[in-house]
């Protein structure tokens, strides 16, 4: 895919970006006049933004009268991530500029922690694919090569006040990023050209993303069959990646139309397919499948789950595989849920989230259900008038996540008008309000 002209142009672009994007350079947001506040609330997400470089950002009570320290903006959000019961990130892309916001007070106020506008993001970043934070201070954003031959990796160690830059030479499309802590991380890429469309590569860092080393690659024309047996397969689409420690990692894929799980025990340089993960004969009613990213619930990495989508005609049904022995074995939990409208493709939004190996939530139409037995049975929660009202206007569910048994966020949108709303619950889903 990469040619010499693109490499030269890409190098020039990288140099220019290095000069302009090493600090945050937050683009000013357009304030919403106070008299229009009630009007714009109905149009989309309204955020109260503070200046992250202001000393007020470190206090619990923010001033409201000092000019420039607190103002409102209206924006479209594409994704979010909870980092605590009251801490989280939300972001979207406006005219190829990433707008990234952080809150530490349950959405009452937000800090604009966006990187420089000179780093363009033509696609909306997704958490776990293009963006990752291990805590409120340490985060990374990946921008694909865009034909230059080098992907850009931005990193912050001060909560987004400043961003530094590194690059991944000779990379194509980034499909997943994961950091174990503030130092050790991995990036998975796939080929994007006719000569390498099935090649996959894994990069690792041990210094917080300052430098990256390629530790695994899928040979395009393999000559050593034993080496191929310990890499990711040429045929197959990676979906998500996670590491539970510096040696043990997991990658979910759709391989020959079926869900598959690949595991490593040496930090990512070698991978093998988990033979007992997926049993096709248990899904006789399915004509197609999808798989979600693997997730683990605890620091020790012994309890985790992977969602599986089963599709037929225009309907889809989700179930989950769970592990309690650090991924050695996976048991299917058949969710007692009805079929829903959908394709079952990997692009479908999975409106199911689990807090641990037994407790989870799912949104079915405008009703929220709760489980305490790994999805075998579900309890209908009391109807939230606000959530029902919002879903009538914003019917497409983007994401749902709970950080505790009480605290959760829900992002919904109406993609035809490019508008979204982010909602929060603090009572386990019984009631919701717009952030």
Secondary structure as a PSIPRED ss2 file (coil, helix, strand):
# PSIPRED VFORMAT (PSIPRED V4.0)

   1 X C   1.000  0.000  0.000
   2 X C   1.000  0.000  0.000
   3 X C   1.000  0.000  0.000
   4 X H   0.000  1.000  0.000
   5 X H   0.000  1.000  0.000
   6 X H   0.000  1.000  0.000
   7 X H   0.000  1.000  0.000
   8 X H   0.000  1.000  0.000
   9 X H   0.000  1.000  0.000
  10 X H   0.000  1.000  0.000
  11 X H   0.000  1.000  0.000
  12 X H   0.000  1.000  0.000
  13 X H   0.000  1.000  0.000
  14 X H   0.000  1.000  0.000
  15 X H   0.000  1.000  0.000
  16 X H   0.000  1.000  0.000
  17 X H   0.000  1.000  0.000
  18 X H   0.000  1.000  0.000
  19 X H   0.000  1.000  0.000
  20 X H   0.000  1.000  0.000
  21 X C   1.000  0.000  0.000
  22 X C   1.000  0.000  0.000
  23 X E   0.000  0.000  1.000
  24 X C   1.000  0.000  0.000
  25 X C   1.000  0.000  0.000
  26 X C   1.000  0.000  0.000
  27 X C   1.000  0.000  0.000
  28 X C   1.000  0.000  0.000
  29 X C   1.000  0.000  0.000
  30 X C   1.000  0.000  0.000
  31 X C   1.000  0.000  0.000
  32 X C   1.000  0.000  0.000
  33 X C   1.000  0.000  0.000
  34 X H   0.000  1.000  0.000
  35 X H   0.000  1.000  0.000
  36 X H   0.000  1.000  0.000
  37 X H   0.000  1.000  0.000
  38 X H   0.000  1.000  0.000
  39 X H   0.000  1.000  0.000
  40 X H   0.000  1.000  0.000
  41 X H   0.000  1.000  0.000
  42 X C   1.000  0.000  0.000
  43 X C   1.000  0.000  0.000
  44 X C   1.000  0.000  0.000
  45 X E   0.000  0.000  1.000
  46 X E   0.000  0.000  1.000
  47 X E   0.000  0.000  1.000
  48 X E   0.000  0.000  1.000
  49 X E   0.000  0.000  1.000
  50 X E   0.000  0.000  1.000
  51 X C   1.000  0.000  0.000
  52 X C   1.000  0.000  0.000
  53 X C   1.000  0.000  0.000
  54 X C   1.000  0.000  0.000
  55 X H   0.000  1.000  0.000
  56 X H   0.000  1.000  0.000
  57 X H   0.000  1.000  0.000
  58 X H   0.000  1.000  0.000
  59 X C   1.000  0.000  0.000
  60 X C   1.000  0.000  0.000
  61 X C   1.000  0.000  0.000
  62 X C   1.000  0.000  0.000
  63 X C   1.000  0.000  0.000
  64 X C   1.000  0.000  0.000
  65 X C   1.000  0.000  0.000
  66 X C   1.000  0.000  0.000
  67 X C   1.000  0.000  0.000
  68 X C   1.000  0.000  0.000
  69 X C   1.000  0.000  0.000
  70 X E   0.000  0.000  1.000
  71 X E   0.000  0.000  1.000
  72 X E   0.000  0.000  1.000
  73 X E   0.000  0.000  1.000
  74 X E   0.000  0.000  1.000
  75 X E   0.000  0.000  1.000
  76 X C   1.000  0.000  0.000
  77 X C   1.000  0.000  0.000
  78 X C   1.000  0.000  0.000
  79 X E   0.000  0.000  1.000
  80 X E   0.000  0.000  1.000
  81 X E   0.000  0.000  1.000
  82 X E   0.000  0.000  1.000
  83 X C   1.000  0.000  0.000
  84 X C   1.000  0.000  0.000
  85 X C   1.000  0.000  0.000
  86 X C   1.000  0.000  0.000
  87 X C   1.000  0.000  0.000
  88 X E   0.000  0.000  1.000
  89 X E   0.000  0.000  1.000
  90 X E   0.000  0.000  1.000
  91 X E   0.000  0.000  1.000
  92 X E   0.000  0.000  1.000
  93 X E   0.000  0.000  1.000
  94 X E   0.000  0.000  1.000
  95 X C   1.000  0.000  0.000
  96 X C   1.000  0.000  0.000
  97 X E   0.000  0.000  1.000
  98 X E   0.000  0.000  1.000
  99 X E   0.000  0.000  1.000
 100 X E   0.000  0.000  1.000
 101 X E   0.000  0.000  1.000
 102 X E   0.000  0.000  1.000
 103 X E   0.000  0.000  1.000
 104 X C   1.000  0.000  0.000
 105 X C   1.000  0.000  0.000
 106 X C   1.000  0.000  0.000
 107 X C   1.000  0.000  0.000
 108 X C   1.000  0.000  0.000
 109 X C   1.000  0.000  0.000
 110 X E   0.000  0.000  1.000
 111 X E   0.000  0.000  1.000
 112 X E   0.000  0.000  1.000
 113 X C   1.000  0.000  0.000
 114 X C   1.000  0.000  0.000
 115 X C   1.000  0.000  0.000
 116 X C   1.000  0.000  0.000
 117 X C   1.000  0.000  0.000
 118 X C   1.000  0.000  0.000
 119 X C   1.000  0.000  0.000
 120 X E   0.000  0.000  1.000
 121 X C   1.000  0.000  0.000
 122 X C   1.000  0.000  0.000
 123 X C   1.000  0.000  0.000
 124 X C   1.000  0.000  0.000
 125 X C   1.000  0.000  0.000
 126 X C   1.000  0.000  0.000
 127 X E   0.000  0.000  1.000
 128 X C   1.000  0.000  0.000
 129 X C   1.000  0.000  0.000
 130 X C   1.000  0.000  0.000
 131 X E   0.000  0.000  1.000
 132 X E   0.000  0.000  1.000
 133 X E   0.000  0.000  1.000
 134 X C   1.000  0.000  0.000
 135 X C   1.000  0.000  0.000
 136 X C   1.000  0.000  0.000
 137 X C   1.000  0.000  0.000
 138 X C   1.000  0.000  0.000
 139 X E   0.000  0.000  1.000
 140 X E   0.000  0.000  1.000
 141 X E   0.000  0.000  1.000
 142 X E   0.000  0.000  1.000
 143 X E   0.000  0.000  1.000
 144 X C   1.000  0.000  0.000
 145 X C   1.000  0.000  0.000
 146 X C   1.000  0.000  0.000
 147 X C   1.000  0.000  0.000
 148 X C   1.000  0.000  0.000
 149 X C   1.000  0.000  0.000
 150 X E   0.000  0.000  1.000
 151 X E   0.000  0.000  1.000
 152 X E   0.000  0.000  1.000
 153 X E   0.000  0.000  1.000
 154 X E   0.000  0.000  1.000
 155 X E   0.000  0.000  1.000
 156 X E   0.000  0.000  1.000
 157 X C   1.000  0.000  0.000
 158 X C   1.000  0.000  0.000
 159 X C   1.000  0.000  0.000
 160 X C   1.000  0.000  0.000
 161 X C   1.000  0.000  0.000
 162 X E   0.000  0.000  1.000
 163 X C   1.000  0.000  0.000
 164 X E   0.000  0.000  1.000
 165 X E   0.000  0.000  1.000
 166 X E   0.000  0.000  1.000
 167 X E   0.000  0.000  1.000
 168 X E   0.000  0.000  1.000
 169 X E   0.000  0.000  1.000
 170 X C   1.000  0.000  0.000
 171 X C   1.000  0.000  0.000
 172 X C   1.000  0.000  0.000
 173 X E   0.000  0.000  1.000
 174 X E   0.000  0.000  1.000
 175 X E   0.000  0.000  1.000
 176 X E   0.000  0.000  1.000
 177 X E   0.000  0.000  1.000
 178 X E   0.000  0.000  1.000
 179 X E   0.000  0.000  1.000
 180 X C   1.000  0.000  0.000
 181 X C   1.000  0.000  0.000
 182 X C   1.000  0.000  0.000
 183 X C   1.000  0.000  0.000
 184 X C   1.000  0.000  0.000
 185 X E   0.000  0.000  1.000
 186 X E   0.000  0.000  1.000
 187 X E   0.000  0.000  1.000
 188 X E   0.000  0.000  1.000
 189 X E   0.000  0.000  1.000
 190 X E   0.000  0.000  1.000
 191 X C   1.000  0.000  0.000
 192 X C   1.000  0.000  0.000
 193 X C   1.000  0.000  0.000
 194 X C   1.000  0.000  0.000
 195 X C   1.000  0.000  0.000
 196 X C   1.000  0.000  0.000
 197 X C   1.000  0.000  0.000
 198 X C   1.000  0.000  0.000
 199 X C   1.000  0.000  0.000
 200 X E   0.000  0.000  1.000
 201 X E   0.000  0.000  1.000
 202 X E   0.000  0.000  1.000
 203 X E   0.000  0.000  1.000
 204 X E   0.000  0.000  1.000
 205 X E   0.000  0.000  1.000
 206 X C   1.000  0.000  0.000
 207 X C   1.000  0.000  0.000
 208 X C   1.000  0.000  0.000
 209 X C   1.000  0.000  0.000
 210 X C   1.000  0.000  0.000
 211 X C   1.000  0.000  0.000
 212 X C   1.000  0.000  0.000
 213 X E   0.000  0.000  1.000
 214 X E   0.000  0.000  1.000
 215 X E   0.000  0.000  1.000
 216 X E   0.000  0.000  1.000
 217 X E   0.000  0.000  1.000
 218 X C   1.000  0.000  0.000
 219 X C   1.000  0.000  0.000
 220 X C   1.000  0.000  0.000
 221 X C   1.000  0.000  0.000
 222 X C   1.000  0.000  0.000
 223 X C   1.000  0.000  0.000
 224 X C   1.000  0.000  0.000
 225 X H   0.000  1.000  0.000
 226 X H   0.000  1.000  0.000
 227 X H   0.000  1.000  0.000
 228 X H   0.000  1.000  0.000
 229 X C   1.000  0.000  0.000
 230 X C   1.000  0.000  0.000
 231 X C   1.000  0.000  0.000
 232 X C   1.000  0.000  0.000
 233 X C   1.000  0.000  0.000
 234 X C   1.000  0.000  0.000
 235 X C   1.000  0.000  0.000
 236 X C   1.000  0.000  0.000
 237 X E   0.000  0.000  1.000
 238 X E   0.000  0.000  1.000
 239 X E   0.000  0.000  1.000
 240 X E   0.000  0.000  1.000
 241 X E   0.000  0.000  1.000
 242 X E   0.000  0.000  1.000
 243 X E   0.000  0.000  1.000
 244 X C   1.000  0.000  0.000
 245 X C   1.000  0.000  0.000
 246 X C   1.000  0.000  0.000
 247 X C   1.000  0.000  0.000
 248 X C   1.000  0.000  0.000
 249 X E   0.000  0.000  1.000
 250 X E   0.000  0.000  1.000
 251 X E   0.000  0.000  1.000
 252 X E   0.000  0.000  1.000
 253 X E   0.000  0.000  1.000
 254 X E   0.000  0.000  1.000
 255 X E   0.000  0.000  1.000
 256 X C   1.000  0.000  0.000
 257 X C   1.000  0.000  0.000
 258 X E   0.000  0.000  1.000
 259 X E   0.000  0.000  1.000
 260 X E   0.000  0.000  1.000
 261 X E   0.000  0.000  1.000
 262 X E   0.000  0.000  1.000
 263 X E   0.000  0.000  1.000
 264 X E   0.000  0.000  1.000
 265 X C   1.000  0.000  0.000
 266 X C   1.000  0.000  0.000
 267 X C   1.000  0.000  0.000
 268 X C   1.000  0.000  0.000
 269 X C   1.000  0.000  0.000
 270 X C   1.000  0.000  0.000
 271 X C   1.000  0.000  0.000
 272 X E   0.000  0.000  1.000
 273 X E   0.000  0.000  1.000
 274 X C   1.000  0.000  0.000
 275 X C   1.000  0.000  0.000
 276 X C   1.000  0.000  0.000
 277 X C   1.000  0.000  0.000
 278 X C   1.000  0.000  0.000
 279 X C   1.000  0.000  0.000
 280 X H   0.000  1.000  0.000
 281 X H   0.000  1.000  0.000
 282 X H   0.000  1.000  0.000
 283 X C   1.000  0.000  0.000
 284 X C   1.000  0.000  0.000
 285 X C   1.000  0.000  0.000
 286 X C   1.000  0.000  0.000
 287 X C   1.000  0.000  0.000
 288 X E   0.000  0.000  1.000
 289 X E   0.000  0.000  1.000
 290 X E   0.000  0.000  1.000
 291 X E   0.000  0.000  1.000
 292 X C   1.000  0.000  0.000
 293 X C   1.000  0.000  0.000
 294 X C   1.000  0.000  0.000
 295 X E   0.000  0.000  1.000
 296 X E   0.000  0.000  1.000
 297 X C   1.000  0.000  0.000
 298 X C   1.000  0.000  0.000
 299 X C   1.000  0.000  0.000
 300 X C   1.000  0.000  0.000
 301 X C   1.000  0.000  0.000
 302 X C   1.000  0.000  0.000
 303 X C   1.000  0.000  0.000
 304 X E   0.000  0.000  1.000
 305 X E   0.000  0.000  1.000
 306 X E   0.000  0.000  1.000
 307 X E   0.000  0.000  1.000
 308 X E   0.000  0.000  1.000
 309 X E   0.000  0.000  1.000
 310 X E   0.000  0.000  1.000
 311 X E   0.000  0.000  1.000
 312 X E   0.000  0.000  1.000
 313 X C   1.000  0.000  0.000
 314 X C   1.000  0.000  0.000
 315 X E   0.000  0.000  1.000
 316 X E   0.000  0.000  1.000
 317 X E   0.000  0.000  1.000
 318 X E   0.000  0.000  1.000
 319 X E   0.000  0.000  1.000
 320 X E   0.000  0.000  1.000
 321 X E   0.000  0.000  1.000
 322 X E   0.000  0.000  1.000
 323 X E   0.000  0.000  1.000
 324 X C   1.000  0.000  0.000
 325 X C   1.000  0.000  0.000
 326 X C   1.000  0.000  0.000
 327 X C   1.000  0.000  0.000
 328 X C   1.000  0.000  0.000
 329 X C   1.000  0.000  0.000
 330 X C   1.000  0.000  0.000
 331 X E   0.000  0.000  1.000
 332 X E   0.000  0.000  1.000
 333 X E   0.000  0.000  1.000
 334 X C   1.000  0.000  0.000
 335 X C   1.000  0.000  0.000
 336 X C   1.000  0.000  0.000
 337 X C   1.000  0.000  0.000
 338 X C   1.000  0.000  0.000
 339 X C   1.000  0.000  0.000
 340 X E   0.000  0.000  1.000
 341 X E   0.000  0.000  1.000
 342 X C   1.000  0.000  0.000
 343 X C   1.000  0.000  0.000
 344 X C   1.000  0.000  0.000
 345 X C   1.000  0.000  0.000
 346 X C   1.000  0.000  0.000
 347 X C   1.000  0.000  0.000
 348 X C   1.000  0.000  0.000
 349 X C   1.000  0.000  0.000
 350 X C   1.000  0.000  0.000
 351 X C   1.000  0.000  0.000
 352 X E   0.000  0.000  1.000
 353 X E   0.000  0.000  1.000
 354 X E   0.000  0.000  1.000
 355 X C   1.000  0.000  0.000
 356 X C   1.000  0.000  0.000
 357 X C   1.000  0.000  0.000
 358 X C   1.000  0.000  0.000
 359 X C   1.000  0.000  0.000
 360 X E   0.000  0.000  1.000
 361 X E   0.000  0.000  1.000
 362 X E   0.000  0.000  1.000
 363 X E   0.000  0.000  1.000
 364 X E   0.000  0.000  1.000
 365 X C   1.000  0.000  0.000
 366 X C   1.000  0.000  0.000
 367 X E   0.000  0.000  1.000
 368 X E   0.000  0.000  1.000
 369 X E   0.000  0.000  1.000
 370 X E   0.000  0.000  1.000
 371 X E   0.000  0.000  1.000
 372 X C   1.000  0.000  0.000
 373 X C   1.000  0.000  0.000
 374 X C   1.000  0.000  0.000
 375 X C   1.000  0.000  0.000
 376 X C   1.000  0.000  0.000
 377 X C   1.000  0.000  0.000
 378 X C   1.000  0.000  0.000
 379 X E   0.000  0.000  1.000
 380 X E   0.000  0.000  1.000
 381 X C   1.000  0.000  0.000
 382 X C   1.000  0.000  0.000
 383 X C   1.000  0.000  0.000
 384 X C   1.000  0.000  0.000
 385 X H   0.000  1.000  0.000
 386 X H   0.000  1.000  0.000
 387 X H   0.000  1.000  0.000
 388 X H   0.000  1.000  0.000
 389 X H   0.000  1.000  0.000
 390 X H   0.000  1.000  0.000
 391 X H   0.000  1.000  0.000
 392 X H   0.000  1.000  0.000
 393 X H   0.000  1.000  0.000
 394 X C   1.000  0.000  0.000
 395 X C   1.000  0.000  0.000
 396 X E   0.000  0.000  1.000
 397 X E   0.000  0.000  1.000
 398 X E   0.000  0.000  1.000
 399 X E   0.000  0.000  1.000
 400 X E   0.000  0.000  1.000
 401 X E   0.000  0.000  1.000
 402 X E   0.000  0.000  1.000
 403 X C   1.000  0.000  0.000
 404 X C   1.000  0.000  0.000
 405 X C   1.000  0.000  0.000
 406 X C   1.000  0.000  0.000
 407 X C   1.000  0.000  0.000
 408 X E   0.000  0.000  1.000
 409 X E   0.000  0.000  1.000
 410 X E   0.000  0.000  1.000
 411 X E   0.000  0.000  1.000
 412 X E   0.000  0.000  1.000
 413 X E   0.000  0.000  1.000
 414 X E   0.000  0.000  1.000
 415 X C   1.000  0.000  0.000
 416 X C   1.000  0.000  0.000
 417 X C   1.000  0.000  0.000
 418 X C   1.000  0.000  0.000
 419 X E   0.000  0.000  1.000
 420 X E   0.000  0.000  1.000
 421 X E   0.000  0.000  1.000
 422 X E   0.000  0.000  1.000
 423 X E   0.000  0.000  1.000
 424 X E   0.000  0.000  1.000
 425 X E   0.000  0.000  1.000
 426 X C   1.000  0.000  0.000
 427 X C   1.000  0.000  0.000
 428 X C   1.000  0.000  0.000
 429 X C   1.000  0.000  0.000
 430 X C   1.000  0.000  0.000
 431 X C   1.000  0.000  0.000
 432 X C   1.000  0.000  0.000
 433 X E   0.000  0.000  1.000
 434 X E   0.000  0.000  1.000
 435 X C   1.000  0.000  0.000
